[in-house]
Amino acid sequence: MPEHQHSGNNYSVEKEIRQGIKDIQKCEQKREAIKRKCESLSPDRVLLAGCGSSHKVAMILASKIRESGIESMAIESSELVFGSYTASESDLVVGISQSGETTETVQALREYSKSGATTLALVRSEESTLGNIADIEITTPSGEEKAVVATKTVDTALKTGLMVKEAVAGEHPETFEIEIPEEKKVSEAAQILEKAENTYCLGIGPYEGIAGEAAAKLDEVALIHSTHMSALEFSHRAKSHADKTPVILLALQPDLEETYKELIKELNDSGAKTILISPEETSYGQLPEVQISAEENLFSSLKIVQKLSVEAAIKKNLNPDNPPNLSKITNKQNI
């Protein structure tokens, strides 16, 4: 048996996916401290910057902040540095980095602090470069990961970011239950992905960010070229070459049931192999290839896509703890 052959929950990343559920709950211990740091903020706009999975967290948070009535955008850190964006004293600029040392994110926060905007660092490590240059530093309680691929640090960055949003918007805490992914259904879906060279990941609103994280994890861990997009963009871009291609659709907003029903028919008609993540009781008329049930919250679906990418990697006889050519911290000299 090769060293990376599956031998039953022995990979660090599998343990860290499970630990992430406990760490999300642990974030609640920071709620009062976050409220004290952030409740006086009243930004006209929130810009969120990150790289890789941190950018996907930024996408989710920006969507949730807009739901709270505050203008918000998620921008890849390199684009915030080079893309001619502007900020003013009425803006809040948030840099998200697990290590607090990501070159582009550090540079973005450094540049925008000169504009007079309030800056906030969302990091795992205290005394990081990003935390030191920000006006406000918020640390997450996840601790370091053994696996190169980020899972529990993504969980806690998202949860902590949502608590910042609630403090700034003056909202009551959102409560939810996090489901453990259905092993059998995840395994069935991973079987579809095992032979795939390409896949699409679709979502709407904050679930577009989850779809982005699904694509990132399938790229990184299972070495499957994955593209994420807003769900209805499928009709305009990918429909013509979706035959026999796996498509992961996050359909978790009950008020969009008719929209999803029409899209699932379109996916089936195009020959796509649909992996549907949706509430268990929801019926969309046509059966997908696999349906994985999830609670209607961000974290249940996040756990599913993390687990799915790992299972797909294992089925392909890859080591999900150490994907090739990836490292935990990426430093660039010429930025």
C-alpha positions in Angstrom: 0.0 0.0 0.0 1.5 3.4 -1.0 2.3 5.7 1.9 -0.6 8.0 1.0 -3.2 5.2 0.5 -6.3 5.8 2.5 -6.2 3.9 5.8 -9.1 5.4 7.7 -9.1 9.0 9.0 -5.3 9.0 9.4 -4.7 12.2 7.5 -4.1 15.4 9.4 -6.5 17.3 7.1 -9.4 14.9 8.0 -8.8 15.5 11.7 -8.6 19.3 11.1 -11.9 19.2 9.2 -13.5 17.7 12.3 -11.6 20.0 14.7 -12.9 23.0 12.8 -16.4 22.4 14.1 -15.1 22.7 17.7 -13.0 25.7 16.8 -16.1 27.5 15.3 -17.8 27.1 18.7 -14.6 28.3 20.4 -14.8 31.5 18.5 -17.9 32.5 20.6 -15.5 33.1 23.5 -14.1 36.1 21.6 -17.5 37.7 20.9 -17.4 40.3 23.7 -13.8 41.3 22.8 -14.8 41.7 19.2 -17.8 43.7 20.1 -15.7 46.1 22.2 -13.2 46.6 19.3 -15.7 47.0 16.5 -19.1 48.3 17.7 -18.0 51.9 17.4 -17.2 51.4 13.7 -19.8 52.8 11.2 -18.2 52.5 7.8 -20.0 53.6 4.6 -18.2 50.7 2.8 -16.2 47.6 3.7 -13.4 46.4 1.4 -12.1 42.9 2.1 -8.8 41.6 0.8 -7.2 38.2 0.8 -5.5 35.6 -1.3 -6.5 32.0 -1.9 -8.9 30.7 0.6 -8.8 34.0 2.5 -10.2 35.6 -0.6 -13.0 33.1 -0.6 -13.8 34.0 3.0 -13.8 37.6 1.9 -16.3 36.9 -0.8 -18.7 35.2 1.7 -18.3 38.0 4.2 -18.9 40.7 1.6 -22.1 39.1 0.6 -23.3 38.9 4.2 -22.3 42.5 4.9 -24.3 43.6 1.9 -27.3 41.7 3.4 -26.8 43.9 6.5 -27.2 47.1 4.4 -23.6 48.1 4.2 -21.8 48.4 0.8 -19.1 45.8 0.6 -16.6 44.3 -1.9 -14.2 41.4 -1.8 -11.1 42.0 -3.8 -8.0 39.8 -4.3 -5.2 41.4 -2.4 -3.0 41.8 -5.5 -5.8 43.6 -7.3 -6.3 45.9 -4.3 -2.6 46.8 -4.6 -2.4 47.2 -8.4 -6.0 47.7 -9.5 -6.4 51.5 -8.9 -9.1 51.0 -6.2 -9.5 54.0 -3.8 -10.6 54.2 -0.2 -11.6 57.1 2.0 -11.8 57.9 5.7 -15.3 56.5 5.8 -14.2 53.0 4.6 -13.2 49.9 6.5 -10.5 47.9 4.8 -10.2 44.3 6.1 -7.1 42.1 5.4 -7.6 38.4 5.9 -4.5 36.2 6.2 -4.1 33.0 8.3 -0.4 33.7 8.9 -0.6 37.4 8.8 2.4 37.5 6.5 0.9 37.1 3.0 2.8 39.7 1.0 0.0 41.1 -1.1 -2.4 41.4 1.8 0.2 43.1 4.0 1.0 45.6 1.2 -2.7 46.3 0.5 -3.4 47.1 4.2 -0.2 49.2 4.4 -1.2 51.2 1.3 -4.8 51.8 2.3 -3.9 52.9 5.8 -2.3 55.9 4.2 -5.8 56.9 2.7 -7.2 57.4 6.2 -9.4 54.3 6.0 -9.7 52.3 9.2 -7.9 49.0 8.7 -8.6 45.7 10.4 -6.5 42.5 10.3 -8.2 39.1 10.6 -5.4 36.7 11.4 -4.6 33.4 13.2 -1.3 34.5 14.8 -0.7 37.3 17.2 2.2 39.7 16.6 2.0 39.2 12.8 3.1 41.8 10.3 -0.5 42.3 9.2 -1.8 42.6 12.7 0.9 45.1 13.6 0.1 47.5 10.8 -3.7 47.4 11.2 -5.7 49.8 13.4 -7.6 46.8 14.8 -6.3 43.2 15.1 -8.7 40.3 15.5 -7.2 36.8 16.0 -8.9 33.5 15.5 -8.6 30.6 17.9 -7.8 27.8 15.4 -4.2 27.2 16.1 -1.7 26.0 13.5 -2.6 23.3 11.0 -0.4 20.3 10.2 -1.8 19.9 6.7 -0.7 22.4 4.1 -4.3 22.8 3.0 -6.3 25.2 5.1 -9.6 24.0 6.6 -10.1 24.8 10.2 -8.4 28.1 9.8 -10.9 28.9 7.0 -13.7 27.9 9.4 -12.6 30.3 12.2 -11.8 33.2 9.8 -15.3 33.0 8.5 -16.9 32.7 11.9 -14.8 35.5 13.4 -15.5 37.7 10.4 -19.2 37.1 10.8 -18.9 38.2 14.4 -17.2 41.4 13.3 -20.0 42.0 10.8 -22.6 41.5 13.6 -20.8 44.0 15.8 -20.5 46.6 13.1 -24.1 46.2 12.0 -25.4 46.0 15.5 -27.1 42.6 14.9 -27.9 39.8 17.2 -25.7 36.7 16.9 -26.8 34.2 14.3 -27.3 30.7 15.7 -27.0 27.4 13.7 -26.2 23.8 13.9 -23.3 22.3 11.9 -23.9 19.0 10.3 -21.3 16.3 10.0 -21.2 15.5 6.2 -22.9 12.2 5.1 -20.0 9.8 4.6 -21.9 7.6 2.1 -23.1 10.5 0.0 -19.8 12.3 0.0 -18.1 9.1 -1.1 -20.6 8.7 -3.9 -19.9 12.2 -5.1 -16.1 11.7 -4.8 -16.5 8.7 -7.0 -17.9 11.0 -9.7 -14.9 13.3 -9.2 -12.3 10.6 -9.3 -12.0 10.5 -13.1 -12.7 14.1 -13.7 -10.2 16.5 -15.2 -12.5 19.5 -14.9 -15.4 20.6 -12.7 -17.7 23.6 -12.1 -18.8 24.8 -8.7 -21.9 27.0 -8.6 -23.5 29.1 -5.9 -25.5 32.3 -5.4 -24.9 35.1 -2.8 -22.6 33.9 0.0 -22.7 30.4 -1.4 -20.8 31.7 -4.5 -18.0 32.1 -2.0 -18.5 28.6 -0.7 -18.4 27.4 -4.4 -15.2 29.3 -4.8 -13.7 27.5 -1.8 -14.9 24.2 -3.2 -13.1 24.9 -6.5 -10.0 26.0 -4.7 -9.9 22.8 -2.6 -10.5 20.5 -5.6 -7.7 22.4 -7.5 -5.3 22.1 -4.5 -6.1 18.8 -3.0 -7.6 16.6 -5.8 -5.7 18.2 -8.6 -8.9 18.7 -10.6 -9.1 21.9 -12.6 -12.1 23.6 -11.1 -14.0 26.8 -12.0 -16.4 28.6 -9.8 -19.1 31.0 -10.8 -22.4 32.5 -9.8 -24.9 29.7 -10.5 -26.8 31.4 -13.3 -23.6 32.2 -15.2 -23.5 28.5 -16.1 -26.1 29.2 -18.8 -23.9 31.9 -20.4 -20.4 30.2 -20.1 -20.2 26.5 -19.4 -23.4 25.0 -20.8 -21.9 24.3 -24.2 -19.2 21.9 -22.9 -20.7 20.5 -19.7 -21.5 17.0 -21.0 -20.2 14.4 -18.6 -18.6 17.1 -16.5 -19.2 17.1 -12.7 -21.0 20.2 -11.5 -21.3 21.0 -7.8 -24.4 23.1 -7.1 -24.9 24.7 -3.7 -28.7 25.2 -3.6 -29.4 26.2 0.0 -31.7 29.3 -0.2 -35.3 28.2 0.1 -36.6 31.4 -1.5 -34.7 30.5 -4.7 -36.2 27.0 -5.1 -37.8 27.7 -8.5 -34.6 29.2 -9.8 -32.6 26.1 -8.7 -35.3 23.8 -10.1 -34.9 25.4 -13.6 -31.1 25.3 -13.3 -31.0 21.6 -12.3 -33.1 20.8 -15.4 -30.7 22.8 -17.5 -27.7 20.9 -16.0 -29.3 17.5 -16.6 -30.2 18.5 -20.2 -26.6 19.5 -20.9 -25.4 16.1 -19.7 -23.6 17.4 -16.6 -23.1 15.1 -13.6 -24.8 17.2 -11.0 -23.7 17.0 -7.3 -26.3 18.8 -5.4 -25.8 20.2 -1.9 -29.2 21.2 -0.6 -31.6 20.9 2.4 -32.7 17.3 2.7 -36.4 18.0 2.4 -36.1 20.0 -0.8 -37.2 18.4 -4.0 -36.2 19.9 -7.3 -38.3 17.8 -9.7 -35.4 16.1 -11.4 -32.9 13.9 -9.5 -29.3 15.0 -9.6 -26.5 12.4 -9.8 -25.9 12.7 -6.1 -27.7 14.8 -3.4 -25.8 15.6 -0.2 -28.1 17.1 2.4 -27.0 20.1 4.4 -28.5 22.5 6.9 -29.3 26.0 5.6 -26.1 27.6 6.8 -22.7 28.4 5.5 -20.7 26.1 7.7 -22.5 22.8 7.0 -21.9 23.3 3.2 -18.3 24.4 3.9 -17.6 21.1 5.8 -19.1 19.2 2.9 -16.9 20.7 0.2 -13.8 20.3 2.4 -14.6 16.6 3.0 -15.5 16.1 -0.7 -12.1 17.4 -1.9 -10.2 15.2 0.5 -12.2 12.1 -0.5 -11.7 12.8 -4.1 -7.9 13.1 -3.5 -7.9 9.8 -1.6 -9.8 8.0 -4.4 -7.2 9.4 -6.9 -4.4 7.9 -4.6 -3.1 11.4 -3.7 -1.9 12.6 -0.4 -4.4 15.3 0.8 -2.0 16.6 3.5 0.7 17.7 1.1 -0.4 18.8 -2.4 2.5 19.3 -4.8 4.1 22.8 -5.0 2.0 24.4 -2.3 3.2 26.0 0.9 1.4 27.6 3.9 3.0 31.0 3.4 3.6 32.7 0.1 6.1 35.5 0.1 6.9 37.7 -3.0 9.8 40.0 -3.2 8.7 42.5 -6.0 5.5 43.9 -4.7 
